[in-house]
Amino acid sequence: MKNREKVLQVKDLYITFNTFSGKVHAVRGVNFDLHKGETLAIVGESGSGKSVTNKTIMGILSKNANIEDGQILYNGKDLTKFNDKQFTKIRGSEISMIFQDPMSSLDPVMKIGKQITEAMLVKENISKAEAKKKAINLMDAVGIPEPEKRFNQYPFQFSGGMRQRIVIAIALACDPDILICDEPTTALDVTIQAQILDLIKKIQEERNISVIFITHDLGVVANVADRVAVMYAGKIVETGTVDEIFYNPQHPYTWSLLASMPDLDTDASDELLVIPGTPPNMLYPPKGDAFAPRNRYAMKIDFKKEPPMFKVSDTHYAATWLLHPDAPKVEKPEALTRRIEKQKERQVADNE
């Protein structure tokens, strides 16, 4: 770990939504810490509770959302008790967010430069000239060519990748301590995705800010994150360092995510794992392990009792009954074992 100082602590967080159909249990007892200067990736299928958790940190939940229980501690203060006025003071200046669709994040009729300087002029005691200079430096830092010229252009004059760079510049405008990236590369093609990921990693290292990176794709986080938290049905089911999650995964859901993901070593003869079924309906949270109906390794206890977090190492925990001392030993999926072996071979080759 780069630094053990905790900048954010999420403790036993429960969030529900009131809907016409009933109460949706979106987040159910989530716990994690974020340390200074690290990148924590939160991974899981759509609907697993990733974005809801982080919108709670930003104070931008919809009006039908309820924080049922839990704490979010930042600088000794519980964000779950904050009102809109208190959130306005820290949102953008101390905790900032990059959204997945740059076009909906930008005002199409406002010049780019004004969108970057807007927050600076409100939250920092600087002149328009100083704000413009800082904005141009930011545009240069995120890789916008000819920033002085493009300062006065509109979003439609930028490509998708360039617009996302502008969104990153806006998020960094007030030098936040925490940057939340909510699927920031989803709307971009693969080559641009790689550039944006490299940019986020570079910014995180240069500014020593803490990053929460939300994604449904484990492959995206391999070279970006320090630690990974895997979410399923509103809960974190496994957490560990990147190496622990990629080389020694313990939860069957993590196995399935990794084994279903093609990579550079995948060829036509390789079989990718398919996760059967669908995620549970969170109007009616399942009893026991929520992944049990889709888990071919599920035991009787999985349908009756929810597993606790078992300790694998000081940094690695997983909520699966397979880690209980009395559980039968099972073999990981062949597709996953093959993937891990290829990853290790590639790592050895890279180090030679």
C-alpha positions in Angstrom: 0.0 0.0 0.0 1.4 3.4 -1.0 0.1 5.1 2.2 -2.1 3.7 5.0 -3.8 7.0 5.7 -7.5 6.6 5.2 -9.2 9.5 3.4 -12.6 7.8 3.2 -14.4 5.1 5.2 -17.7 3.5 4.1 -19.2 1.6 7.0 -22.1 -0.8 6.8 -24.0 1.3 4.2 -27.6 0.4 3.4 -29.5 2.3 0.6 -33.0 1.6 -0.6 -35.2 3.2 -3.3 -39.0 3.7 -3.0 -40.6 2.6 -6.3 -44.2 1.9 -7.5 -43.4 -1.8 -7.2 -42.0 -1.6 -3.7 -38.7 -1.0 -1.9 -35.5 -1.8 -3.9 -32.6 -2.9 -1.7 -29.8 -1.4 -3.8 -26.9 -1.4 -1.3 -26.8 -3.9 1.6 -24.1 -3.5 4.2 -21.2 -2.2 2.1 -17.9 -1.6 3.8 -14.6 -0.3 2.3 -11.8 2.1 3.0 -10.0 4.4 0.5 -6.4 5.3 1.3 -4.4 8.4 0.3 -3.0 8.2 -3.2 -4.5 4.8 -4.1 -6.9 3.7 -6.8 -9.7 1.4 -5.6 -11.7 -0.3 -8.4 -15.3 -1.3 -7.7 -16.3 -4.0 -10.2 -19.6 -5.8 -10.9 -22.5 -6.3 -13.2 -25.0 -3.5 -13.9 -27.4 -3.2 -11.0 -24.9 -4.4 -8.4 -24.9 -1.1 -6.5 -21.6 0.4 -7.6 -22.8 3.7 -8.9 -25.4 4.1 -6.1 -22.7 3.7 -3.5 -20.6 6.4 -5.1 -23.5 8.8 -5.8 -24.2 8.6 -2.1 -20.6 9.8 -1.5 -21.2 12.7 -3.8 -24.6 13.5 -2.4 -26.4 13.2 -5.7 -28.9 10.4 -5.0 -32.4 10.7 -6.4 -35.2 11.9 -4.2 -36.7 8.4 -3.8 -33.5 7.1 -2.3 -33.1 6.4 1.4 -30.0 5.9 3.4 -31.3 3.3 5.8 -28.1 2.8 7.8 -24.4 3.2 7.8 -21.7 5.9 7.7 -19.5 7.6 5.1 -16.6 9.2 7.0 -14.6 11.9 5.3 -12.3 14.2 7.3 -14.0 13.0 10.5 -17.4 14.0 9.2 -20.3 11.6 8.3 -21.4 12.5 4.8 -24.7 10.6 5.2 -25.8 13.4 7.6 -24.9 16.2 5.1 -27.5 18.5 3.6 -27.4 20.0 0.1 -25.6 23.1 1.3 -22.9 21.1 3.1 -22.4 18.9 0.0 -22.1 22.0 -2.3 -19.1 23.1 -0.3 -17.1 19.9 -0.9 -18.6 18.6 -4.1 -16.2 19.4 -6.9 -13.6 21.0 -4.6 -12.8 18.0 -2.3 -14.6 15.1 -3.9 -15.2 15.2 -7.7 -16.7 12.8 -10.2 -16.2 11.9 -13.9 -19.3 10.4 -15.5 -19.4 7.9 -18.3 -21.1 10.0 -21.0 -19.1 13.2 -21.8 -21.8 14.6 -24.0 -24.4 14.6 -21.3 -21.8 15.9 -18.8 -21.1 19.1 -20.9 -23.3 22.0 -21.7 -23.6 22.0 -25.5 -24.2 25.8 -25.7 -21.4 26.9 -23.3 -17.8 27.3 -24.3 -15.4 24.7 -23.0 -13.2 27.3 -21.2 -16.2 28.7 -19.2 -17.3 25.2 -18.2 -13.8 24.5 -16.7 -13.5 27.9 -15.0 -17.0 28.0 -13.6 -16.3 25.9 -10.5 -12.9 27.7 -9.9 -14.6 31.1 -9.8 -17.3 29.9 -7.4 -15.1 27.8 -5.0 -11.7 29.5 -5.2 -10.8 33.1 -4.5 -9.2 33.8 -7.9 -9.7 36.3 -10.8 -11.1 35.4 -14.2 -7.6 35.8 -15.7 -6.1 33.4 -13.1 -8.9 30.9 -13.7 -8.3 31.1 -17.5 -4.6 30.5 -17.0 -5.3 27.5 -14.7 -7.9 26.1 -17.2 -5.5 26.3 -20.1 -2.8 24.5 -18.0 -5.4 21.8 -17.1 -6.4 21.4 -20.8 -2.7 21.0 -21.6 -2.2 18.5 -18.8 -5.1 16.3 -20.0 -3.7 16.3 -23.5 -5.8 18.9 -25.4 -3.7 20.3 -28.3 -3.6 24.1 -28.7 -5.5 24.7 -25.4 -5.4 28.5 -25.8 -7.3 28.2 -29.1 -9.7 25.5 -28.0 -10.5 27.3 -24.7 -13.2 29.3 -26.7 -14.6 26.3 -28.6 -17.9 24.4 -28.0 -18.3 20.7 -27.1 -19.5 19.7 -30.6 -16.1 20.8 -32.0 -14.3 18.0 -29.9 -14.2 14.3 -30.5 -15.6 11.9 -27.9 -12.2 11.2 -26.5 -11.4 14.9 -26.3 -14.7 15.6 -24.6 -13.9 13.1 -22.0 -10.5 14.8 -21.4 -12.4 18.0 -20.9 -14.7 16.3 -18.4 -11.6 15.1 -16.5 -10.2 18.7 -16.6 -13.4 20.0 -15.1 -13.3 17.3 -12.3 -9.7 18.4 -11.5 -10.4 22.1 -11.7 -10.5 22.6 -7.9 -7.8 20.1 -7.0 -10.0 17.5 -5.3 -8.7 14.9 -2.7 -10.9 12.2 -4.1 -11.8 11.5 -7.7 -14.7 9.1 -8.5 -14.6 7.7 -12.1 -18.0 6.2 -13.0 -17.4 4.0 -16.0 -15.4 6.8 -17.7 -14.4 4.8 -20.8 -17.7 3.0 -21.6 -18.8 5.4 -24.4 -15.3 5.3 -26.1 -13.7 3.0 -28.6 -10.9 0.7 -27.4 -7.9 2.8 -28.4 -9.3 5.9 -26.8 -10.3 3.9 -23.7 -6.6 3.0 -23.3 -5.5 6.6 -23.6 -8.1 7.8 -21.0 -7.1 5.0 -18.6 -3.4 6.0 -19.0 -4.3 9.6 -18.4 -6.3 8.9 -15.2 -3.4 6.8 -13.9 -0.9 9.5 -14.7 -3.0 12.2 -13.0 -3.5 10.0 -9.9 0.3 9.5 -9.6 1.3 13.1 -10.3 -1.3 14.6 -7.9 -1.3 11.8 -5.3 -5.1 11.9 -5.3 -7.3 9.0 -4.2 -9.4 7.4 -7.0 -12.5 5.3 -6.9 -12.9 3.6 -10.3 -16.3 2.1 -11.1 -16.6 -0.5 -13.9 -18.3 -3.6 -15.0 -15.1 -4.8 -16.8 -12.4 -6.4 -14.7 -10.0 -6.2 -17.6 -10.1 -2.4 -17.5 -8.7 -2.2 -14.0 -5.7 -4.5 -14.3 -3.2 -1.7 -14.9 -5.1 1.1 -13.2 -6.1 -0.1 -9.7 -4.1 -0.9 -6.5 -7.1 -2.7 -4.9 -10.3 -4.2 -6.2 -13.7 -4.6 -4.6 -16.1 -7.0 -6.4 -19.8 -6.2 -5.9 -22.8 -8.4 -6.4 -26.5 -7.7 -5.5 -25.7 -4.7 -3.4 -22.8 -6.3 -1.4 -19.0 -6.5 -1.7 -18.3 -10.2 -2.1 -14.5 -10.1 -2.5 -11.8 -7.5 -1.9 -8.1 -7.6 -2.4 -5.0 -6.2 -4.2 -5.1 -6.4 -8.0 -2.6 -9.4 -7.9 -4.8 -11.2 -5.4 -8.0 -10.8 -7.4 -6.4 -11.6 -10.7 -4.0 -14.5 -9.6 -5.8 -15.9 -6.6 -9.6 -15.1 -6.8 -11.7 -16.9 -4.1 -15.3 -16.1 -4.8 -17.2 -18.0 -7.5 -18.6 -14.7 -8.9 -15.1 -13.3 -9.3 -14.1 -16.6 -11.0 -17.0 -16.2 -13.4 -16.2 -12.6 -14.2 -12.6 -13.4 -15.0 -13.3 -16.6 -16.9 -15.9 -14.9 -19.1 -13.5 -12.1 -20.1 -11.6 -12.4 -23.4 -8.0 -11.1 -23.5 -5.1 -10.9 -25.9 -4.2 -14.5 -25.3 -7.7 -15.8 -26.1 -8.0 -17.7 -29.4 -10.8 -19.4 -31.3 -10.4 -22.7 -29.5 -10.6 -21.2 -26.0 -13.9 -21.5 -24.2 -15.2 -18.5 -22.3 -17.3 -19.1 -19.3 -20.9 -17.9 -19.4 -22.6 -16.9 -16.1 -26.0 -18.5 -16.2 -29.2 -16.8 -15.1 -29.7 -13.2 -14.2 -29.0 -11.1 -11.1 -31.6 -11.3 -8.4 -34.6 -8.9 -8.2 -33.6 -6.6 -5.4 -37.2 -5.9 -4.5 -37.0 -9.3 -2.8 -33.4 -9.8 -1.7 -32.6 -13.5 -1.7 -31.9 -15.5 1.5 -28.4 -16.7 1.9 -25.7 -16.0 -0.7 -27.3 -13.9 -3.5 -25.1 -15.6 -6.1 -26.1 -19.1 -5.1 -28.8 -19.7 -7.9 -26.1 -18.9 -10.5 -23.3 -20.7 -8.8 -22.5 -24.3 -9.9 -20.4 -24.7 -6.7 -23.3 -23.7 -4.4 -23.9 -25.8 -1.3 -27.1 -26.2 0.7 -25.9 -23.6 3.2 -25.6 -21.0 0.4 -29.4 -21.0 0.0 -30.0 -20.7 3.8 -27.4 -18.5 5.4 -25.4 -15.5 4.1 -21.6 -16.2 4.2 -19.4 -13.9 6.3 -16.2 -12.3 5.0 -13.5 -14.9 5.3 -9.9 -13.7 5.6 -7.6 -15.0 2.9 -4.7 -12.6 3.8 -4.3 -9.3 5.5 -5.5 -7.5 2.4 -7.7 -10.2 0.9 -11.2 -11.2 2.0 -14.1 -13.1 0.3 -17.7 -13.9 1.3 -18.1 -17.5 0.3 -18.8 -20.6 2.2 -16.2 -22.4 0.1 -13.6 -20.8 2.4 -15.1 -22.4 5.5 -12.7 -25.1 7.0 -15.4 -27.8 6.6 -16.2 -26.9 2.9 -15.3 -29.4 0.2 -12.3 -28.5 -2.0 -13.3 -27.5 -5.5 -11.4 -26.9 -8.7 -11.6 -23.4 -10.3 -13.2 -23.3 -13.8 -10.7 -24.6 -16.4 -11.1 -21.3 -18.4 -10.0 -19.4 -15.3 -7.0 -21.7 -14.5 -5.8 -21.4 -18.1 -6.2 -17.6 -17.9 -4.2 -17.3 -14.7 -1.4 -19.5 -16.1 -1.2 -17.3 -19.2 -1.1 -14.2 -17.1 1.8 -15.5 -15.0 3.7 -16.5 -18.1 3.2 -13.1 -19.6 4.3 -11.4 -16.4 7.5 -13.5 -16.3 8.2 -12.6 -19.9 7.7 -8.9 -19.2 10.1 -9.0 -16.3 12.9 -10.7 -18.3 
